[in-house]
């Protein structure tokens, strides 16, 4: 009996491996990230200038960290989202620098199942990406101001859940990823609350996360082998998590996005109508 | 039976990595995570190589949000003119001040000595 079960499991894995063929074929591009400062820094500066030209004090900015072909259906092109805030930086030499500081939730280096809130800068944000391309939502001035209030308050830290899962359920607080954290900050800002239960109520009522399509085998066994991949917070239901697209849809649906942009090395495109 | 069980476990572990990006099993965890969402700090390369670029370093504590001050002005302007003022971005690029952790520093030193 057990032999039959194991045989069935091995058969399922063989099928799974066959499915993974295209992903294998992309292995070299995963290693081929863009890291050269002479490419990354001008692009980061271009994004900064684009936001500054539009007078954006706060923007939701994404990056394409991986080849989209390698990612599960539903995730979209962008793999990480951070909150960019127009700031004044004091450099080590004492000079003042105006530009954007980036507020992120990142997995810790020591443990992929844990995260921390990290502030870095645009060149670092795009420091190792698959493509120099970004999706951006500039919230309306009113929403920007409320986001700043959250960032400047203890609420920002209170919204962070250190337990990390790449497919964290945005309606639960057991795990969190970068996109769900941004959504929590947005809802906290909009409703003026840091109460998790209240935020969840608002999310359930008005926010539709993205469904992630993973094979049954990956879903069933992923958490055994992979740190930072947990599905227990989905209670057996469909895997849904936040993505750049679902965040952008939320803000545009309720008239809280001033602009949705796609910036590449080649130019800037208004994306509002595509969502 | 035991061998079959072990083989299944190995195949499963290997397959997870293959689905992520075909990397070695040692990299499975990070790569699979990365295949879905890449929530990792990426700036090390920039900070390390940026010496030749117009780059300044800034400690986290030295970053102040310019928003609350500026937004009061921009809101007034916005209300009056429905137009937002442009902001200025300094040409120089800023990176985080990074120090190397003791274990990484020792590892790097020992590797250098081997070479």
Interface residues (C-beta under 8 A of the other chain):
Chain A: X2 X3 X6 X9 X10 X13 X16 X17 X19 X20 X23 X24 X25 X26 X27 X30 X35 X37 X38 X40 X41 X44 X45 X48 X49 X51 X52 X53 X54 X55 X56 X57 X58 X63 X65 X66 X70 X71 X72 X75 X79 X80 X85 X86 X87 X88 X89 X90 X91 X92 X93 X95 X96 X97 X98 X99 X100 X101 X104 X105 X106 X107 X109 X112 X115 X118 X119 X120 X121 X122 X123 X124 X125 X126 X127 X128 X129 X141 X144 X145 X148 X149 X151 X152 X164 X166 X167 X177 X178 X179 X212 X215 X217 X218 X221 X222 X225 X226 X227 X228 X229 X241
Chain B: X1 X4 X5 X7 X8 X11 X12 X13 X15 X16 X18 X19 X20 X21 X22 X23 X28 X29 X30 X31 X32 X33 X34 X35 X36 X37 X38 X39 X40 X41 X42 X43 X44 X45 X46 X47 X49 X50 X52 X53 X55 X56 X57 X58 X59 X60 X62 X63 X64 X65 X66 X67 X68 X70 X71 X74 X75 X78 X84 X85 X86 X87 X88 X89 X90 X91 X92 X93 X94 X95 X96 X97
